[in-house]
Amino acid sequence: MMSDTDAGAEEATGTATAPITSAATVVNVLLVDFHHKFGPVVEYSINPIAGETARDGKVKLPDEWKHLPFLALPDGLHNHEEDVTYFTLPALCEASGDDGVKGDDTNADAPGELLQQQQRPRVYGVAVSRQIQTQDLQTSDAHVTRNTVLKAICVISTTPAFTTITNALRPCTSVLFDQRDFTNKAILHDLEASLNRSLASSTIADIVATQDFGLTEWLYRLRYVLMQVYKLMLLQKKILVCDTSGATPASSLSRLALALASLLPGALDGATTQTTTASRAAKAKNQGDNGSHAPPMQAPSSSSSSSSSSSTTRSQLSDEMTALLEASIAAFTHQQEQVWLETGEMQRTMQSPSSTPSSSTPSQQQHGRQGGQVVQAAEGSDDRSGDDEDDVLSSFSSRVRRMNVRLLCPYPGLLRLFPHACLQQADELRGSHFLACPTNMMMVRSDFLHPDVVLDLSKKPTLKFMEPGLKAKASLSTPDLRFIDQLVSSVRKREVGSSGDGESGYAGGDEHIRHSFHTYLLQAAICADTARAHATKANLDRLADFNWDWFAAWRSTVPYARWCHYSDAVLSVYHLRPCDLEASRLHVCAGALQVADVGRRFRQLTTTQLGAERTEAASQRFRATVDQSEKALSEAYEASKKGIASAVSSIRSWWGSVSNQQRPAPSATASSQQQSQTRAKQLSDDASEHGESHA
């Protein structure tokens, strides 16, 4: 971890992004055992824990880590050959390099307590557990009294490199169990050295970006339910994810929790900057109190009180955010000047009597700010897209940092997120909002933890709302349904190999899904900030695309208030809000109602509104009806096809016979006429001969 001296030097030099590129480190590697008297205990650790080492087959743990053995050995492990759990713990004072913050997270909703917990670093654990028959062991300890031995190898790291650690931990656990001798613990030391080398060769940003939690599979399975859970997470609700049938292992539940957390900017990537953020906040506070913080840029003020307020507010912004805002404002001002110059030149050209209107007049609209009012200005279609100012304004990373949407994350650094929750954490879970994934059947009961909503993964994933009125807040709008359908369609295209780029491609992958949800939250923040700045009917109507009931509940959350404080701070210093630098201020899937939206609403109703039993029964009846109707229609079609063909053939033959009877053949008519002429000629000749003879 970083000391205060290093953090101060880092801030003085302005390298605020150093934690993103620093290498991750392994704090400890533990061997957890299920003791027949004490239950799960830490049997061995390669490094002392708070100065304690193994005594009598177990290591004494500090209060901050008292739940670690129960998190490493999940309930129901005897039902699976192998299982994986992920969890977070507060960093010990020795590991964090400061005095730390004592206590648990029971009062996380209080702004002061939440700020202290965010400033305190956390560590991240990955445990792979297995079981082996006692008779298969070459050597066994005296406390082994059961038929099976349950053990787990646990790695504690300072960064959430869950996927990387799991890939290295699985084969190591297999080797440990295959040697059938747990007294040889040299493999644990080899694992620490190997992980440190592996993590040192990659940056933290790369490690976080390459996390694989099966997000595409969860999206394809949950669909609309995933979107509802995502919006409930933003409302800071108590969300319980479980499987009432007990068939889902802890590894799947943990991966789902981390997959949901990866959809929020600041959950996984925010964990890497906690130490530097804490030191920077403390240093800024001290400098603000001493009055020695130099303002980054001189802002106009009308009085000494407003100047003092601006200076105090400016000191709350980090150096990195200040530099980004100044660059964005400079680029935006340059862009406005270029647009105004082009507009004036176009007007002069059109007013000239010798000129003709050009077909290449600018058509795109750019939101500008002049005198505190939002105006519409034409934007030229020149080649300035590659300039630095355009990159600052339009690049996604700059937009996310400028809007500071990380403040909207309800689980900064995975705080209040429990990828695997044990029974011993019940008191901690009852205190505040959470997203927990327990495997203990007692915790699954709705009257034990009193959650606001329960996501049951047994059979068909279903949401059960416990809080009155929460169902309306979690209802999805039509643009939300389009958003999910587009993601599901991209995943389906990627699976069938028709992405269009000749390979698996970016679209439909985990990174694409995470980017889409980050964009969703970014656009929601832009629409909210725009409505706060200019409460017009058009701006308020844009919020309805996110479900007005959900937005009204979102405004009452602590992250939203923290983010509004940041927006107001930017306004007081730079006299504009972050949303004023944005061109797009709509829902990511905004648009007029279409015919396809009716089908989306019907699918969402049948999958999320009717409930599991009614939906399954209705689906079975519908499938049976469709099968019977299809069979009946097929038989009727084949029969009618044969009947129609036979009738057409009969009609054709009848009509041919009638036509032949009514119309004589051409050859017969000609011969009869010839015969008549021959007979007439013969009669004429006979009459002439008879007349001559009579004379």
TAZI-V768822 format. One record per residue. N is the residue number from 1. RES is the residue in three letters. D_FIRST is the distance of its C-alpha to the first C-alpha in Angstrom with 1 decimal. Layout:
{{N & RES & D_FIRST} {N & RES & D_FIRST}}
//
This chain:
{{1 & MET & 0.0} {2 & MET & 3.8} {3 & SER & 6.6} {4 & ASP & 9.9} {5 & THR & 11.7} {6 & ASP & 10.0} {7 & ALA & 10.2} {8 & GLY & 13.8} {9 & ALA & 14.7} {10 & GLU & 13.7} {11 & GLU & 15.9} {12 & ALA & 18.6} {13 & THR & 19.0} {14 & GLY & 19.1} {15 & THR & 16.7} {16 & ALA & 15.5} {17 & THR & 15.3} {18 & ALA & 12.5} {19 & PRO & 10.1} {20 & ILE & 13.2} {21 & THR & 13.7} {22 & SER & 10.4} {23 & ALA & 10.6} {24 & ALA & 9.5} {25 & THR & 8.7} {26 & VAL & 10.8} {27 & VAL & 9.8} {28 & ASN & 13.5} {29 & VAL & 17.1} {30 & LEU & 19.7} {31 & LEU & 23.5} {32 & VAL & 25.0} {33 & ASP & 28.7} {34 & PHE & 31.4} {35 & HIS & 33.1} {36 & HIS & 36.7} {37 & LYS & 36.4} {38 & PHE & 32.9} {39 & GLY & 32.2} {40 & PRO & 28.8} {41 & VAL & 26.7} {42 & VAL & 23.8} {43 & GLU & 25.8} {44 & TYR & 23.3} {45 & SER & 19.6} {46 & ILE & 18.5} {47 & ASN & 15.9} {48 & PRO & 16.8} {49 & ILE & 15.9} {50 & ALA & 15.6} {51 & GLY & 17.7} {52 & GLU & 20.3} {53 & THR & 21.8} {54 & ALA & 24.7} {55 & ARG & 28.0} {56 & ASP & 31.2} {57 & GLY & 29.7} {58 & LYS & 26.9} {59 & VAL & 23.5} {60 & LYS & 23.3} {61 & LEU & 20.6} {62 & PRO & 19.2} {63 & ASP & 20.7} {64 & GLU & 17.7} {65 & TRP & 18.2} {66 & LYS & 21.9} {67 & HIS & 22.8} {68 & LEU & 20.8} {69 & PRO & 24.0} {70 & PHE & 26.2} {71 & LEU & 23.9} {72 & ALA & 23.8} {73 & LEU & 27.6} {74 & PRO & 29.2} {75 & ASP & 32.7} {76 & GLY & 35.4} {77 & LEU & 33.8} {78 & HIS & 37.2} {79 & ASN & 38.6} {80 & HIS & 36.5} {81 & GLU & 36.0} {82 & GLU & 32.3} {83 & ASP & 29.9} {84 & VAL & 26.4} {85 & THR & 24.3} {86 & TYR & 21.1} {87 & PHE & 19.4} {88 & THR & 16.4} {89 & LEU & 15.1} {90 & PRO & 13.3} {91 & ALA & 10.0} {92 & LEU & 11.0} {93 & CYS & 10.7} {94 & GLU & 9.5} {95 & ALA & 6.5} {96 & SER & 5.8} {97 & GLY & 6.7} {98 & ASP & 9.9} {99 & ASP & 13.2} {100 & GLY & 12.8} {101 & VAL & 16.0} {102 & LYS & 18.5} {103 & GLY & 20.9} {104 & ASP & 21.3} {105 & ASP & 21.9} {106 & THR & 25.7} {107 & ASN & 26.0} {108 & ALA & 23.9} {109 & ASP & 26.9} {110 & ALA & 26.9} {111 & PRO & 25.4} {112 & GLY & 23.7} {113 & GLU & 22.3} {114 & LEU & 21.2} {115 & LEU & 19.4} {116 & GLN & 17.5} {117 & GLN & 16.5} {118 & GLN & 15.5} {119 & GLN & 13.2} {120 & ARG & 11.6} {121 & PRO & 8.9} {122 & ARG & 10.6} {123 & VAL & 10.6} {124 & TYR & 13.6} {125 & GLY & 16.3} {126 & VAL & 19.1} {127 & ALA & 22.1} {128 & VAL & 25.3} {129 & SER & 28.1} {130 & ARG & 31.5} {131 & GLN & 34.7} {132 & ILE & 37.2} {133 & GLN & 40.6} {134 & THR & 40.9} {135 & GLN & 43.9} {136 & ASP & 42.0} {137 & LEU & 39.7} {138 & GLN & 40.6} {139 & THR & 39.1} {140 & SER & 38.4} {141 & ASP & 37.2} {142 & ALA & 39.4} {143 & HIS & 37.7} {144 & VAL & 38.5} {145 & THR & 41.5} {146 & ARG & 41.3} {147 & ASN & 42.6} {148 & THR & 39.2} {149 & VAL & 35.7} {150 & LEU & 32.7} {151 & LYS & 29.3} {152 & ALA & 26.1} {153 & ILE & 23.2} {154 & CYS & 19.9} {155 & VAL & 16.6} {156 & ILE & 13.4} {157 & SER & 10.8} {158 & THR & 7.9} {159 & THR & 10.5} {160 & PRO & 14.2} {161 & ALA & 15.7} {162 & PHE & 18.6} {163 & THR & 21.4} {164 & THR & 19.8} {165 & ILE & 18.8} {166 & THR & 22.2} {167 & ASN & 24.2} {168 & ALA & 22.8} {169 & LEU & 23.0} {170 & ARG & 26.6} {171 & PRO & 28.3} {172 & CYS & 26.3} {173 & THR & 27.6} {174 & SER & 31.0} {175 & VAL & 31.1} {176 & LEU & 30.1} {177 & PHE & 32.9} {178 & ASP & 35.4} {179 & GLN & 35.2} {180 & ARG & 36.3} {181 & ASP & 34.8} {182 & PHE & 31.6} {183 & THR & 31.7} {184 & ASN & 30.4} {185 & LYS & 26.7} {186 & ALA & 25.9} {187 & ILE & 25.3} {188 & LEU & 22.1} {189 & HIS & 20.7} {190 & ASP & 22.1} {191 & LEU & 20.5} {192 & GLU & 16.9} {193 & ALA & 17.8} {194 & SER & 19.5} {195 & LEU & 16.9} {196 & ASN & 14.3} {197 & ARG & 17.1} {198 & SER & 18.1} {199 & LEU & 14.8} {200 & ALA & 14.2} {201 & SER & 17.7} {202 & SER & 17.2} {203 & THR & 15.4} {204 & ILE & 13.7} {205 & ALA & 16.8} {206 & ASP & 19.1} {207 & ILE & 17.5} {208 & VAL & 17.8} {209 & ALA & 21.3} {210 & THR & 22.7} {211 & GLN & 22.2} {212 & ASP & 25.5} {213 & PHE & 26.5} {214 & GLY & 30.3} {215 & LEU & 30.5} {216 & THR & 33.9} {217 & GLU & 35.4} {218 & TRP & 34.3} {219 & LEU & 35.7} {220 & TYR & 38.9} {221 & ARG & 39.3} {222 & LEU & 38.4} {223 & ARG & 39.5} {224 & TYR & 40.5} {225 & VAL & 38.7} {226 & LEU & 35.4} {227 & MET & 36.1} {228 & GLN & 37.1} {229 & VAL & 33.9} {230 & TYR & 31.9} {231 & LYS & 33.8} {232 & LEU & 33.6} {233 & MET & 29.8} {234 & LEU & 30.0} {235 & LEU & 32.3} {236 & GLN & 29.7} {237 & LYS & 32.1} {238 & LYS & 31.7} {239 & ILE & 32.0} {240 & LEU & 32.7} {241 & VAL & 32.7} {242 & CYS & 34.7} {243 & ASP & 37.6} {244 & THR & 40.5} {245 & SER & 42.1} {246 & GLY & 39.1} {247 & ALA & 39.5} {248 & THR & 36.2} {249 & PRO & 33.4} {250 & ALA & 30.0} {251 & SER & 28.6} {252 & SER & 30.7} {253 & LEU & 29.9} {254 & SER & 26.1} {255 & ARG & 26.6} {256 & LEU & 28.8} {257 & ALA & 26.3} {258 & LEU & 23.5} {259 & ALA & 26.3} {260 & LEU & 27.2} {261 & ALA & 23.7} {262 & SER & 23.5} {263 & LEU & 26.5} {264 & LEU & 24.7} {265 & PRO & 22.7} {266 & GLY & 19.4} {267 & ALA & 19.1} {268 & LEU & 17.4} {269 & ASP & 16.3} {270 & GLY & 15.4} {271 & ALA & 12.6} {272 & THR & 10.6} {273 & THR & 10.8} {274 & GLN & 10.4} {275 & THR & 7.6} {276 & THR & 9.7} {277 & THR & 12.8} {278 & ALA & 12.3} {279 & SER & 11.9} {280 & ARG & 14.7} {281 & ALA & 16.9} {282 & ALA & 16.7} {283 & LYS & 17.5} {284 & ALA & 20.2} {285 & LYS & 21.7} {286 & ASN & 22.0} {287 & GLN & 23.5} {288 & GLY & 25.8} {289 & ASP & 27.0} {290 & ASN & 27.7} {291 & GLY & 29.4} {292 & SER & 27.8} {293 & HIS & 26.4} {294 & ALA & 28.7} {295 & PRO & 29.9} {296 & PRO & 29.2} {297 & MET & 32.8} {298 & GLN & 35.9} {299 & ALA & 37.1} {300 & PRO & 40.7} {301 & SER & 41.3} {302 & SER & 44.6} {303 & SER & 43.9} {304 & SER & 41.7} {305 & SER & 40.3} {306 & SER & 39.3} {307 & SER & 37.7} {308 & SER & 35.7} {309 & SER & 34.7} {310 & SER & 33.7} {311 & SER & 31.6} {312 & THR & 29.8} {313 & THR & 29.3} {314 & ARG & 28.3} {315 & SER & 25.4} {316 & GLN & 24.0} {317 & LEU & 23.7} {318 & SER & 20.7} {319 & ASP & 21.5} {320 & GLU & 21.1} {321 & MET & 23.4} {322 & THR & 25.8} {323 & ALA & 26.2} {324 & LEU & 26.8} {325 & LEU & 29.4} {326 & GLU & 31.2} {327 & ALA & 31.5} {328 & SER & 32.7} {329 & ILE & 35.2} {330 & ALA & 36.5} {331 & ALA & 36.9} {332 & PHE & 38.6} {333 & THR & 40.9} {334 & HIS & 41.9} {335 & GLN & 42.6} {336 & GLN & 44.8} {337 & GLU & 46.7} {338 & GLN & 47.4} {339 & VAL & 48.6} {340 & TRP & 50.8} {341 & LEU & 52.2} {342 & GLU & 53.0} {343 & THR & 54.5} {344 & GLY & 56.7} {345 & GLU & 57.8} {346 & MET & 58.7} {347 & GLN & 60.8} {348 & ARG & 62.6} {349 & THR & 63.3} {350 & MET & 64.6} {351 & GLN & 66.8} {352 & SER & 68.4} {353 & PRO & 71.9} {354 & SER & 71.5} {355 & SER & 68.2} {356 & THR & 67.7} {357 & PRO & 64.9} {358 & SER & 62.2} {359 & SER & 60.9} {360 & SER & 57.4} {361 & THR & 56.6} {362 & PRO & 53.1} {363 & SER & 52.7} {364 & GLN & 49.1} {365 & GLN & 48.1} {366 & GLN & 45.2} {367 & HIS & 44.0} {368 & GLY & 44.2} {369 & ARG & 43.9} {370 & GLN & 46.7} {371 & GLY & 47.5} {372 & GLY & 45.2} {373 & GLN & 47.1} {374 & VAL & 46.0} {375 & VAL & 48.6} {376 & GLN & 49.3} {377 & ALA & 49.4} {378 & ALA & 50.4} {379 & GLU & 47.8} {380 & GLY & 49.0} {381 & SER & 48.5} {382 & ASP & 47.9} {383 & ASP & 45.4} {384 & ARG & 42.7} {385 & SER & 40.4} {386 & GLY & 38.6} {387 & ASP & 37.9} {388 & ASP & 34.5} {389 & GLU & 35.6} {390 & ASP & 36.7} {391 & ASP & 33.4} {392 & VAL & 31.5} {393 & LEU & 34.0} {394 & SER & 34.5} {395 & SER & 31.3} {396 & PHE & 29.7} {397 & SER & 26.1} {398 & SER & 27.4} {399 & ARG & 29.4} {400 & VAL & 26.7} {401 & ARG & 24.4} {402 & ARG & 27.4} {403 & MET & 28.5} {404 & ASN & 25.0} {405 & VAL & 25.8} {406 & ARG & 22.2} {407 & LEU & 23.2} {408 & LEU & 25.9} {409 & CYS & 23.6} {410 & PRO & 24.3} {411 & TYR & 21.3} {412 & PRO & 18.3} {413 & GLY & 15.3} {414 & LEU & 17.9} {415 & LEU & 18.4} {416 & ARG & 21.9} {417 & LEU & 22.2} {418 & PHE & 23.2} {419 & PRO & 23.9} {420 & HIS & 25.2} {421 & ALA & 26.5} {422 & CYS & 27.9} {423 & LEU & 30.7} {424 & GLN & 28.6} {425 & GLN & 26.8} {426 & ALA & 30.1} {427 & ASP & 29.7} {428 & GLU & 26.4} {429 & LEU & 28.0} {430 & ARG & 31.0} {431 & GLY & 29.2} {432 & SER & 28.4} {433 & HIS & 28.5} {434 & PHE & 26.9} {435 & LEU & 27.4} {436 & ALA & 27.7} {437 & CYS & 29.1} {438 & PRO & 30.6} {439 & THR & 32.8} {440 & ASN & 34.5} {441 & MET & 37.9} {442 & MET & 37.9} {443 & MET & 35.1} {444 & VAL & 36.9} {445 & ARG & 39.7} {446 & SER & 39.8} {447 & ASP & 40.8} {448 & PHE & 37.8} {449 & LEU & 34.9} {450 & HIS & 37.2} {451 & PRO & 35.5} {452 & ASP & 36.8} {453 & VAL & 37.2} {454 & VAL & 37.1} {455 & LEU & 36.8} {456 & ASP & 38.8} {457 & LEU & 38.5} {458 & SER & 41.5} {459 & LYS & 44.3} {460 & LYS & 43.9} {461 & PRO & 40.7} {462 & THR & 41.8} {463 & LEU & 40.4} {464 & LYS & 41.8} {465 & PHE & 41.6} {466 & MET & 41.6} {467 & GLU & 41.3} {468 & PRO & 44.6} {469 & GLY & 44.6} {470 & LEU & 41.4} {471 & LYS & 43.3} {472 & ALA & 44.7} {473 & LYS & 41.3} {474 & ALA & 40.0} {475 & SER & 43.1} {476 & LEU & 42.5} {477 & SER & 44.4} {478 & THR & 46.4} {479 & PRO & 43.8} {480 & ASP & 41.2} {481 & LEU & 43.5} {482 & ARG & 44.0} {483 & PHE & 40.2} {484 & ILE & 39.8} {485 & ASP & 43.0} {486 & GLN & 41.9} {487 & LEU & 38.6} {488 & VAL & 40.6} {489 & SER & 43.2} {490 & SER & 40.6} {491 & VAL & 39.2} {492 & ARG & 42.8} {493 & LYS & 43.6} {494 & ARG & 40.6} {495 & GLU & 41.7} {496 & VAL & 45.2} {497 & GLY & 44.2} {498 & SER & 45.9} {499 & SER & 42.9} {500 & GLY & 45.0} {501 & ASP & 42.7} {502 & GLY & 43.8} {503 & GLU & 40.5} {504 & SER & 38.2} {505 & GLY & 37.0} {506 & TYR & 34.4} {507 & ALA & 36.6} {508 & GLY & 36.4} {509 & GLY & 33.1} {510 & ASP & 29.9} {511 & GLU & 28.4} {512 & HIS & 31.7} {513 & ILE & 31.8} {514 & ARG & 28.3} {515 & HIS & 29.3} {516 & SER & 32.5} {517 & PHE & 31.0} {518 & HIS & 28.6} {519 & THR & 31.8} {520 & TYR & 33.6} {521 & LEU & 31.1} {522 & LEU & 31.1} {523 & GLN & 34.9} {524 & ALA & 35.0} {525 & ALA & 32.9} {526 & ILE & 35.2} {527 & CYS & 38.3} {528 & ALA & 37.1} {529 & ASP & 36.2} {530 & THR & 39.6} {531 & ALA & 41.4} {532 & ARG & 39.8} {533 & ALA & 40.9} {534 & HIS & 44.3} {535 & ALA & 45.7} {536 & THR & 48.5} {537 & LYS & 50.1} {538 & ALA & 48.8} {539 & ASN & 45.2} {540 & LEU & 45.5} {541 & ASP & 47.2} {542 & ARG & 44.3} {543 & LEU & 42.2} {544 & ALA & 44.8} {545 & ASP & 43.6} {546 & PHE & 40.5} {547 & ASN & 42.7} {548 & TRP & 43.4} {549 & ASP & 42.9} {550 & TRP & 39.4} {551 & PHE & 38.6} {552 & ALA & 40.1} {553 & ALA & 37.8} {554 & TRP & 34.8} {555 & ARG & 35.5} {556 & SER & 35.1} {557 & THR & 31.5} {558 & VAL & 28.5} {559 & PRO & 26.7} {560 & TYR & 30.0} {561 & ALA & 30.4} {562 & ARG & 26.9} {563 & TRP & 27.8} {564 & CYS & 31.2} {565 & HIS & 29.7} {566 & TYR & 27.9} {567 & SER & 31.2} {568 & ASP & 33.1} {569 & ALA & 30.7} {570 & VAL & 31.3} {571 & LEU & 35.0} {572 & SER & 35.2} {573 & VAL & 33.6} {574 & TYR & 35.1} {575 & HIS & 38.1} {576 & LEU & 37.4} {577 & ARG & 35.4} {578 & PRO & 33.0} {579 & CYS & 35.7} {580 & ASP & 38.2} {581 & LEU & 36.5} {582 & GLU & 37.0} {583 & ALA & 40.1} {584 & SER & 40.0} {585 & ARG & 40.1} {586 & LEU & 41.3} {587 & HIS & 40.3} {588 & VAL & 39.2} {589 & CYS & 42.4} {590 & ALA & 44.7} {591 & GLY & 48.4} {592 & ALA & 51.8} {593 & LEU & 52.8} {594 & GLN & 53.9} {595 & VAL & 56.0} {596 & ALA & 53.0} {597 & ASP & 51.2} {598 & VAL & 53.8} {599 & GLY & 53.0} {600 & ARG & 49.3} {601 & ARG & 50.0} {602 & PHE & 52.3} {603 & ARG & 49.7} {604 & GLN & 47.0} {605 & LEU & 49.6} {606 & THR & 50.5} {607 & THR & 47.0} {608 & THR & 45.2} {609 & GLN & 47.9} {610 & LEU & 50.5} {611 & GLY & 48.2} {612 & ALA & 47.7} {613 & GLU & 51.2} {614 & ARG & 53.2} {615 & THR & 51.4} {616 & GLU & 51.9} {617 & ALA & 55.5} {618 & ALA & 56.2} {619 & SER & 54.7} {620 & GLN & 56.9} {621 & ARG & 60.0} {622 & PHE & 59.2} {623 & ARG & 58.7} {624 & ALA & 61.9} {625 & THR & 63.9} {626 & VAL & 62.7} {627 & ASP & 63.6} {628 & GLN & 67.0} {629 & SER & 67.7} {630 & GLU & 66.6} {631 & LYS & 69.0} {632 & ALA & 71.9} {633 & LEU & 71.5} {634 & SER & 71.3} {635 & GLU & 74.5} {636 & ALA & 76.3} {637 & TYR & 75.3} {638 & GLU & 76.6} {639 & ALA & 79.8} {640 & SER & 80.4} {641 & LYS & 79.7} {642 & LYS & 82.4} {643 & GLY & 84.8} {644 & ILE & 84.4} {645 & ALA & 84.9} {646 & SER & 88.1} {647 & ALA & 89.4} {648 & VAL & 88.9} {649 & SER & 90.7} {650 & SER & 93.5} {651 & ILE & 93.9} {652 & ARG & 94.0} {653 & SER & 96.7} {654 & TRP & 98.8} {655 & TRP & 98.6} {656 & GLY & 99.6} {657 & SER & 102.6} {658 & VAL & 103.8} {659 & SER & 103.5} {660 & ASN & 105.6} {661 & GLN & 108.3} {662 & GLN & 108.6} {663 & ARG & 108.6} {664 & PRO & 111.3} {665 & ALA & 110.4} {666 & PRO & 111.4} {667 & SER & 113.5} {668 & ALA & 115.6} {669 & THR & 116.4} {670 & ALA & 117.5} {671 & SER & 119.8} {672 & SER & 121.4} {673 & GLN & 122.1} {674 & GLN & 123.7} {675 & GLN & 125.8} {676 & SER & 127.0} {677 & GLN & 128.0} {678 & THR & 129.8} {679 & ARG & 131.7} {680 & ALA & 132.6} {681 & LYS & 133.9} {682 & GLN & 135.9} {683 & LEU & 137.4} {684 & SER & 138.3} {685 & ASP & 140.0} {686 & ASP & 141.9} {687 & ALA & 143.1} {688 & SER & 144.4} {689 & GLU & 146.2} {690 & HIS & 147.7} {691 & GLY & 149.0} {692 & GLU & 150.7} {693 & SER & 152.4} {694 & HIS & 153.7} {695 & ALA & 155.2}}
//
